[in-house]
Amino acid sequence: MPHARPRAALPAALVLLPVFVTAASAHAVLERKEAAPNAAYRGVVQIMHGCDGKPTTRVSVTIPEGVTGAKPMPKPGWTLATTRSAYAKAYPSFHGTVSEGVTTITWSGGSLPDDQVDEFTFLARVSDDFAPGATIYFPVEQDCTEGGYRWSEVPAQGEGARALKTPAPAVRIVAANTTAPAPVKAEAAARTGALAVESPWLRATPGGAKVAGGYVTVRNTGTEPDRLTGATIARAGRGEIHSMSTENGVMKMAPVEGGLSIAPGESVALKPGGLHLMFLDLSDGLRAGESVPGTLIFERAGAVPVTFTVAPIGAQGPTAQAPGAAPESGGHAHHH
């Protein structure tokens, strides 16, 4: 079902507002509460129920005008599809300007029971084409084995969202906070439940590279095991967990099937020369000194947003250059 792409006005920071309406209707919401213009944004659509007891089999989100460079996160067991369209105008991006991009993201073919909840995630960039007080909307379509919902209603001027039966998840623009936040430790900023994510970092890539190595330590401070099953960054088509081993003097790398188990009270360190993240199909290179938003995906904790720092080519740690290290090319045969 087509939806009009709502328009907005000019700069500020964002608050994603799940629209609080009746208990019967407020069941497709955006989990993320804040985002800033001219910055990466991680949208998480939460589906809270099925259709009169029937399981959900399709979820589609419309990316509003002014939100650019959208990339979806794959979900095991679901088929992913996107629609690209021209924007109404050209927008600045991290690397020049963009005049078209993904405007609809659809996950289909899975089965989410009525008594369970799940999240459908995408990464994008919020432009500065909004003014404080404006609201933009992300219409969501939800189809089930029987029936469906169109979470696409937008309140009229002066109308409250409580009057709507199927409101579109809303993003309200607020004035940017110009006060610099106090420094925090990486693990505090990327902690969820019992998991502490410490010092996520990437190696810078040379020109033309299509793969990049990623590293992080994850501690499980809880009483239940969890499993790291994947990772994403906005500039990569996909992310995998790889192992490195030496056989008869030959170093070999291979994907880790099934993910990495993290037992209660233990930690897993992904570092150069051992277990590591491999980001493939890069759309652009990584430069030392950058910060790159991404996500770590866990079996129990779900998708955890993190920020990767980018260290120099050949570095052995988040900020250090490896002594005498030769620069890596994008080739998979180099040591990650």
Secondary structure, DSSP 8 states (H G I E B T S, - for coil): ---------S--EEEEE-----TTT--EEE---EE-TTEEEEEEEEE---BTTB-EEEEEEE--TTEEEEEE---TT-EEEEEEEEEEEEEEETTEEEEEEEEEEEEEEEEE-TT--EEEEEEEEE-S---TT-EEE--EEEEESS-EEEE-B---TT--GGG-SSB--EEEEE----S------HHHHTEETTEEEEEEEEE---TT--EEEEEEEEEE-SSS-EEEEEEEETTEEEEEEEEEEEETTEEEEEE-TT-EEE-TT-EEEE-TTSSEEEEEEESS---TT-EEEEEEEETTTEEEEEEEEEE-TT-SSSS---TT-----S-TTS--
